[in-house]
Amino acid sequence: MTRVTLPSFAKVNLFLEVLGKRPDGYHELVTLFERIDLADQLTLEEIPGNRIEVLCDHPDVPQDGSNLVAKAVERYRQAVGWPNGIRITLEKRIPVAAGLGGGSSNAASTLQGLQILSGGRLEQGRLQQIARELGADVAFFLSPTPWALGTGRGDQIQPLDLKVQLWHLLVYPRFPVPTKAVYQAFALTPPGPDVRLLTNALREKTQVREVNDLLFNSLEPTVEALYPVIRHVKATIQSQGGLARPLVSGSGSTVMALCASEEQAQAAVRSLQSEEREWQLFVASTRS
């Protein structure tokens, strides 16, 4: 096989608590990842020589060696001694620098695609190690389940056997938020609820509003302080009757709200489109 096309799914963080700064300069955290069905499409194909080419239809995505997918190819080739040239064509649908893990997901899908093209030359433990080296969220996207608990930098992944499917309204206010800037400005906040309460509620398929009361993101106050428009986004979402309390996903700028059904999420999109035409709106569900 010389060509493979894969989906590259987004994520949301239903829980993200930053516990403090680590000696290596990163932050210690605990987070609950959920893979959702909003996705980019990634095509990998072998090309003559040993070049790495990145092609993308989004103007804000670098198409050189600084792109995480190019770094994933380089790390993989070094690990297996595989010199083949690779072209990656990336069709973006996940907003860039939006707290949805698009770049990390693209890197993980690249590693999976390379495994297919090379005939599975790398054992799973080494693949996970490369994923952690590429970025804190990359390892999650190699997880076999849509749910996982992340600890350490978020790169120590514990897959969770949860059967629940959630529906989300996602609001991207069309500006990126650099994760590094948020963590640099972050100040410790009071601890949130225990993440185990949330995972238990999801395991028991508790009502959406009860689950929503257990959602937490300790980065949210920092994101709102740096980008006050996020407060307006949240207030506008809350003005839609019946929607649960909105939450910033990851380091932002996407704001999400749990919905009781796809119909409720679609109705919220129609209403918000009439009020805020500049925002990008998505309906997404758990990708099982």
C-alpha positions in Angstrom: 0.0 0.0 0.0 1.4 3.4 -1.0 -1.5 5.7 0.1 -3.9 5.8 3.0 -6.7 8.2 4.1 -7.7 8.5 7.7 -10.1 10.7 9.8 -8.5 12.8 12.5 -11.0 13.5 15.3 -11.2 16.4 17.7 -11.4 16.2 21.5 -13.0 18.2 24.3 -11.9 18.3 27.9 -14.8 17.7 30.3 -12.5 18.1 33.2 -9.1 19.9 33.4 -7.4 20.7 36.7 -3.9 22.2 36.7 -2.2 21.0 39.9 1.0 23.0 39.7 4.2 23.6 37.8 6.6 20.7 37.2 10.5 20.8 37.5 10.6 20.3 33.7 8.7 23.6 33.1 5.4 21.9 32.1 2.3 21.7 34.4 1.0 18.7 36.3 -2.6 18.2 35.5 -5.5 15.8 35.5 -8.0 15.8 32.6 -10.9 13.8 31.2 -10.7 13.6 27.4 -13.6 12.8 25.2 -13.1 12.2 21.5 -15.8 13.8 19.3 -16.9 13.3 15.7 -15.8 16.6 14.4 -12.8 15.6 12.2 -10.2 16.6 9.7 -9.1 14.2 6.9 -5.5 13.2 6.5 -4.1 11.4 3.4 -0.5 10.0 3.5 1.2 8.8 0.3 4.7 7.6 -0.4 6.6 9.7 -2.9 10.0 9.3 -4.6 13.1 10.3 -2.6 13.0 11.0 1.1 11.2 14.4 1.2 8.4 15.2 3.7 5.7 17.3 2.0 2.8 18.9 3.9 -0.2 20.3 1.9 -3.1 21.9 3.7 -6.2 23.9 2.7 -6.1 26.2 5.8 -4.0 29.3 5.6 -3.0 29.3 9.2 -1.5 25.8 9.1 2.3 25.7 8.4 3.3 23.6 5.4 6.9 23.0 6.4 8.9 21.1 9.0 7.4 23.1 11.9 4.0 21.3 11.4 3.5 18.6 13.9 2.6 16.0 11.2 6.0 16.6 9.6 7.6 16.1 13.0 5.7 12.9 13.5 6.9 11.6 10.1 10.5 12.4 11.0 10.3 10.8 14.4 8.7 7.7 13.0 11.2 7.3 10.2 14.1 7.7 12.6 12.6 5.1 14.9 12.2 2.4 12.2 15.0 3.3 9.8 12.5 3.9 7.0 13.7 6.5 4.5 10.6 6.7 2.3 9.4 10.1 1.1 5.9 11.0 2.4 3.3 13.6 1.3 0.6 14.5 3.8 -2.5 16.2 2.5 -4.6 17.7 5.3 -8.2 18.8 4.9 -9.0 20.9 7.9 -12.4 21.2 9.6 -11.3 21.4 13.2 -10.6 25.1 14.0 -6.9 25.9 14.6 -5.6 26.7 18.1 -9.1 26.3 19.5 -8.8 23.9 22.4 -10.0 21.0 20.4 -6.7 19.2 19.8 -6.6 19.4 16.1 -2.8 19.5 15.7 -2.3 16.7 18.2 -5.0 14.6 16.5 -3.3 15.2 13.1 0.0 14.0 14.5 -1.6 10.9 16.0 -3.4 10.0 12.7 -0.1 10.5 10.9 1.6 7.9 13.2 -1.3 5.5 12.6 -1.1 6.1 8.8 2.6 5.4 8.8 2.0 2.2 10.7 -0.3 1.1 7.9 2.1 2.2 5.1 5.1 0.6 6.7 3.4 -2.7 7.6 3.3 -1.9 11.3 7.0 -1.6 11.9 6.7 0.0 15.3 5.5 -1.7 18.5 2.7 0.0 20.3 4.8 1.1 23.4 7.3 2.9 21.2 4.5 4.5 19.2 3.0 5.9 22.4 6.4 7.1 23.5 6.8 9.1 20.2 3.3 10.4 20.7 4.2 11.8 24.2 7.3 13.3 22.9 5.4 15.2 20.1 2.9 16.7 22.5 0.9 16.2 25.6 -2.5 15.4 23.8 -1.1 13.3 21.0 -1.0 10.0 23.1 -4.7 10.3 23.8 -5.6 10.2 20.1 -3.9 6.8 19.9 -6.3 5.5 22.6 -8.6 2.7 21.6 -11.6 4.3 23.4 -13.2 7.7 23.1 -12.8 8.4 26.8 -9.5 8.6 28.7 -8.1 10.1 31.9 -4.9 12.0 31.3 -2.3 12.7 34.1 1.2 14.0 34.2 1.4 16.6 31.4 -1.8 15.0 30.2 0.3 12.5 28.3 -0.1 9.6 30.7 -3.3 8.0 29.3 -5.7 5.7 31.1 -8.5 4.6 28.7 -11.9 4.5 30.3 -14.7 2.0 29.4 -17.6 4.5 29.3 -20.6 3.7 27.1 -22.3 7.1 27.2 -22.8 9.3 24.2 -23.0 13.0 24.7 -24.1 15.8 22.4 -22.3 19.1 22.3 -22.8 22.6 21.0 -19.4 24.0 20.1 -18.8 27.7 19.6 -15.6 28.9 18.0 -15.4 32.7 18.1 -12.9 32.7 15.1 -9.7 33.6 16.9 -6.9 31.3 18.0 -5.6 31.1 21.6 -1.9 30.0 22.0 -1.8 27.3 24.7 1.6 28.5 25.8 0.4 32.0 26.5 -2.5 30.7 28.7 -0.2 28.5 30.8 2.3 31.4 31.2 -0.4 33.6 32.6 -2.0 30.9 34.7 -2.3 31.3 38.4 -3.4 28.4 40.6 -7.1 28.3 41.3 -9.2 26.6 44.0 -9.4 22.9 43.3 -12.4 21.6 41.4 -14.7 18.6 42.1 -13.1 15.2 42.1 -12.8 13.9 38.5 -14.0 10.5 39.8 -17.4 12.0 40.5 -17.7 13.0 36.9 -16.5 9.6 35.5 -18.9 7.8 37.8 -21.8 10.1 36.7 -20.9 9.3 33.0 -20.7 5.6 33.8 -24.2 5.7 35.4 -25.5 7.8 32.4 -26.7 10.5 34.7 -28.9 13.3 33.3 -27.0 15.9 31.3 -27.5 18.7 33.9 -26.1 16.6 36.7 -23.1 15.7 34.6 -22.7 19.4 33.7 -22.5 20.4 37.4 -19.3 18.3 37.6 -17.5 19.8 34.6 -14.4 21.9 35.4 -11.6 23.7 33.8 -9.1 25.6 35.9 -7.7 27.3 32.9 -11.0 29.1 32.2 -10.5 32.2 34.4 -7.1 32.8 32.7 -8.6 32.4 29.3 -11.4 34.8 30.1 -8.9 37.4 31.6 -6.8 37.3 28.4 -9.7 37.2 26.1 -12.8 38.9 27.7 -14.9 38.2 24.6 -15.1 34.6 25.9 -17.4 35.8 28.7 -19.7 37.2 26.0 -19.7 33.9 24.2 -20.6 32.1 27.4 -23.4 34.6 28.3 -24.8 34.3 24.8 -24.9 30.5 25.0 -26.6 30.7 28.4 -29.2 33.0 27.0 -30.5 30.1 24.9 -33.1 28.6 27.1 -32.5 25.1 28.3 -28.8 24.8 27.6 -26.5 23.7 30.4 -23.7 25.9 31.7 -21.0 26.4 29.0 -17.3 25.6 29.5 -14.1 26.5 27.8 -12.5 23.4 26.2 -8.8 23.0 27.0 -7.0 26.4 26.7 -9.7 27.8 24.4 -11.0 29.6 22.4 -13.8 27.1 21.8 -16.7 27.1 24.3 -18.9 24.0 24.6 -22.2 23.3 26.1 -23.7 19.9 26.8 -27.1 19.2 25.1 -29.8 16.7 26.0 -30.1 15.7 22.3 -28.9 16.4 18.8 -32.2 18.2 18.2 -31.5 20.6 21.1 -28.0 21.2 19.8 -29.2 21.9 16.2 -31.9 24.3 17.5 -29.2 26.2 19.5 -27.1 26.5 16.3 -30.0 27.9 14.3 -30.7 30.5 17.1 -27.1 31.5 17.5 -26.6 31.8 13.8 -29.2 34.5 13.7 -27.5 36.5 16.5 -23.8 35.9 16.0 -22.9 35.4 12.3 -19.2 35.8 12.9 -18.9 32.7 15.1 -18.3 29.2 13.8 -20.8 26.7 15.2 -20.7 22.9 15.3 -22.8 20.1 16.6 -20.7 17.2 17.7 -21.2 13.9 19.6 -18.9 11.3 21.3 -17.0 9.4 18.7 -17.4 5.8 19.8 
